[in-house]
Amino acid sequence: MEENPESKAFYERLKQQLKDDTSWPSPYLFKFIVPASLEKIAEIEAVFNNLDAVFNTRDSSKGNYTSVSIKVTMDSPDAVVEKYLEVSKVEGVISL
């Protein structure tokens, strides 16, 4: 799967903003929305399983979607973008 030019530009801007605004390593809060599915949540958690991450999930009011928040210390802006790209492979995920 090839990255589209818009998302590439988005991640380059994010990386630059993180470099400018944050000293690394630093805690970072990832937020995602996925269709309500334990399998999808497990796929996201697997991306962070080698890190000391704190996971929080919350179901939407109708129960169709689940928000997943992950607080974890990241080493660099590149590491943050790498995790976003890994999670983007989970079908139906929305990164916030």
N, C-alpha and C positions, 0 to 999 in steps of 0.2 A: 504494500500500500504506500503510495507516494504522497508526501505531504503537499497540500495545496499552497500556492504562493501567499494567500491571505493569512493562513495559520502560521506559515514560516515567518512572515513579517510581524505577526502578533507576538510570537515567542521571542523574536529578536528584541522587540520593544520591551517586553517583560523582563528579559535578561538584563538589558541596559538599566531599566528602572531599579531592579533589585541590586545591581552593582552600585548605582548612585546613592540609594537610600538606606542600605543595610550593611553592617559589618558582619563578616562571615567567619566561622560558622554561626548560625542564628536559628532560633525557633521559627517555623513557618507553618501556617495553617492552610491546608488544602481543603477545598470544599467541592463536592460533586453531588449531582442529582442523578439517580438511576431509577429505572422502572423497579417497582417493589419486587425483589427477587433475592433470596438468600445466596443464590449462585453468583449474581452480579456483585453483591457486596463482598463475597468471598474472593472474587477475582480482583477487586480493588485492594482488599486487605493483603492479598498475596504480593502485590507490587511493593508493599511497605514491610513485608514480614521480616526482613533482615535488619530493620531499624527499630529503635526503641520509640515506637509511635503510640499515641493515645487516640483511639477511635471512638467516635460518637455517631450514632445513627438516630434518625427521627423520621417516622412515617408521615406522609402528607395527610391532610384531614380526611380525604376519601380513601387513603390507603393504596393509591395507585403508584406512588413514587416514594422513594426513601432518600433523604439527604444524608450524606456521609461526610463528616468532618474528621480530618486527620491532623493532629498537631505533632510535629516531629522536628528535631534539629537537623538542619541541612547544612552541608559543607560549603556550598557555592550556588550562585544563580544557575550555573550549568546543571547542577544536580537537581534543582527545582524543575527546570524545563524538562529534563530527562524523565522525571517522574510523571509530569503532565502528559508527555508523549506516550509513556507506557500505559497509563490509565486510559488514554484516548482510544486504545485498541479494544476496550471493553464495549461491546455493542450497546448503544442506547445511552451511554454516559454523557452528561453535560457537565463541563467544568465551569466553576464560578470564580 
